[in-house]
Amino acid sequence: MLVFTRLRLLILGTTTISGVNLIRTGGRFWNLDHGALKIDAEGGGNLENILVENVDISDSTASGIHFPGAGKFNNIKLKNIKVTGSGTQAIWVTVEASNGKVNFENVTVEKSAKEALNNGTMMNAFMEKAVGYVGW
């Protein structure tokens, strides 16, 4: 599981994750489902300046991409991501994750056990779809 979470450290610039394969990751911990790629603004803090690109997520035990937390998401971009065979939904945005925007470019989804997208109630407010989104 790859997790970004709010840290009490000042990090300058952009954090980039590129060229990663996540296979059979994520799952149930502490009686909660966690996504294979979890970008978490829990605790009300800000999460910003993250680029995740060229990532394949295969056969995750829960969601492929997971956005929990009530903090602000700022300058978060997912580019060239492929989610295949998620155990639940491919992309899960929890209800409290509605503060800010996340940009999606060339993010494809196929063969999820449940719906391709579970967006709580905030899809249009939270998700900024650029070109190339397929299957959701």
C-alpha positions in Angstrom: 0.0 0.0 0.0 1.3 3.5 -0.9 0.0 6.1 1.5 0.4 9.9 1.5 -0.8 11.5 4.7 -0.6 14.9 6.3 2.7 15.3 8.1 3.7 18.0 10.6 6.7 18.7 8.5 7.3 21.5 6.0 8.1 19.9 2.6 9.0 22.3 -0.2 8.5 21.5 -3.8 6.5 18.6 -5.3 6.5 15.0 -4.1 6.6 12.8 -7.2 5.8 9.0 -7.3 6.5 7.6 -10.7 6.8 4.1 -12.4 5.3 2.1 -9.6 3.3 -1.2 -9.8 0.9 -1.9 -6.9 -0.2 -5.5 -6.9 -2.6 -7.0 -4.4 -2.2 -4.1 -2.0 -4.5 -2.2 0.3 -7.1 -4.0 2.4 -8.8 -4.2 5.7 -6.9 -2.8 8.7 -8.3 -1.6 12.0 -11.8 -2.6 10.8 -11.6 -0.1 7.9 -10.9 -0.6 4.2 -7.8 1.1 2.8 -7.0 1.6 -0.9 -3.9 0.5 -2.6 -3.0 4.1 -3.3 -4.3 6.2 -0.4 -4.0 9.9 -0.5 -5.1 10.9 3.0 -5.8 14.4 4.3 -7.0 13.1 7.6 -7.1 15.3 10.7 -8.0 18.4 8.9 -4.5 19.3 7.7 -3.5 20.3 4.2 -2.1 17.8 1.7 -0.5 19.5 -1.3 2.0 19.3 -4.2 1.8 15.6 -5.0 2.2 14.1 -8.5 1.5 10.4 -9.0 2.3 9.3 -12.5 2.8 6.1 -14.6 1.4 3.8 -11.9 -0.4 0.4 -12.5 -2.7 -0.8 -9.7 -3.7 -4.4 -10.1 -6.0 -6.7 -8.1 -6.2 -4.4 -5.0 -8.0 -6.1 -2.1 -10.1 -3.0 -1.5 -10.3 0.2 -3.6 -7.5 1.0 -6.1 -7.3 4.8 -5.3 -8.6 6.1 -2.0 -9.2 9.7 -0.8 -10.2 10.0 2.8 -9.8 12.9 5.2 -11.4 16.3 5.9 -8.2 18.3 5.2 -7.6 20.3 2.1 -6.3 18.7 -1.1 -4.3 21.2 -3.1 -2.2 20.7 -6.3 -2.7 16.9 -6.3 -2.4 15.3 -9.8 -2.8 11.7 -10.9 -1.5 11.1 -14.4 -1.3 7.9 -16.5 -2.8 5.6 -13.9 -4.4 2.3 -14.7 -6.6 0.6 -12.1 -7.5 -3.1 -12.9 -9.5 -5.6 -10.8 -10.1 -3.7 -7.6 -11.7 -5.7 -4.8 -14.2 -3.0 -4.2 -14.5 0.3 -6.2 -11.6 1.5 -8.3 -11.7 5.0 -7.0 -13.2 5.9 -3.6 -13.6 9.4 -2.4 -15.0 9.4 1.1 -17.8 11.9 2.0 -15.5 14.1 4.1 -12.9 14.4 1.4 -14.5 17.4 -0.3 -12.1 20.2 0.4 -10.0 21.2 -2.6 -9.4 19.5 -6.0 -7.6 16.6 -7.4 -6.6 16.5 -11.1 -7.0 13.2 -13.1 -5.3 12.9 -16.4 -5.3 9.6 -18.4 -6.7 7.6 -15.5 -8.3 4.3 -16.6 -10.4 1.8 -14.7 -11.5 -1.7 -15.6 -13.0 -4.8 -13.9 -13.8 -3.5 -10.4 -15.7 -5.8 -8.2 -18.1 -2.9 -7.3 -18.6 0.4 -9.1 -15.7 2.1 -10.8 -16.3 5.3 -8.7 -17.7 5.8 -5.2 -17.6 9.5 -4.8 -19.4 10.1 -1.6 -21.4 13.2 -2.7 -18.7 15.5 -4.0 -17.4 14.3 -7.4 -17.9 17.5 -9.3 -16.5 19.6 -6.5 -13.5 17.5 -5.8 -12.5 15.7 -9.0 -11.0 17.7 -11.9 -11.1 15.4 -14.9 -8.7 16.3 -17.7 -8.3 14.2 -20.8 -8.2 10.4 -21.1 -10.3 9.1 -18.2 -11.8 5.8 -19.2 -14.2 3.4 -17.5 -15.5 5.8 -14.8 
